[in-house]
């Protein structure tokens, strides 16, 4: 059974940093690209970042470029999102999701979501 | 960036109704269009990929069509468990973009 279990969310002050983790099981992580999607309170889904199966290629939304870093440790079956210089506008539920196909970025399995609150 | 729009933004329908949601891309995306169902407090669920392919395990009451810039998601014979917000998403190019969502309520 494919599972994505997230951790690392919480309350952080503006300007602070936080690292989200997404531990995967039930499939070989090294053969799939992965990504992060978020949903701010009362808003729709927003794509945040993606990373290729090898980790060589990364892609970011303009809203987080230069502040967030997506990475992966295939040996530990884990995906990460390092968030820095956090702003109130980054407050959201963050989801990790598996990208189903290498040449078509749609998301077939999702983590449970984890809340990140940026507030003083 | 490719902008995605959806209509309607919300609708209310009765059990057994046929519901259609439309999604439009700001430029042609071929069939790189996917649909998700999202219920509050839960992870989004993939329904349809590449415009018309039904994800494994998803009810056949859901169907998708379209290509280029105009797409539709149809729910035939609406059921209580279909109450949710539905999002389209283009996977033609990065940045990946979602539509604003269409909320479906049951009368």
Interface residues (C-beta under 8 A of the other chain):
Chain A: X35 X37 X44 X45 X46 X47 X50 X59 X60 X61 X62 X95 X97 X100 X104 X105 X106 X107 X108 X110 X111 X112 X113
Chain B: X1 X32 X34 X36 X38 X42 X43 X44 X45 X46 X49 X50 X55 X85 X87 X89 X91 X94 X95 X96 X97 X98 X99 X100 X101
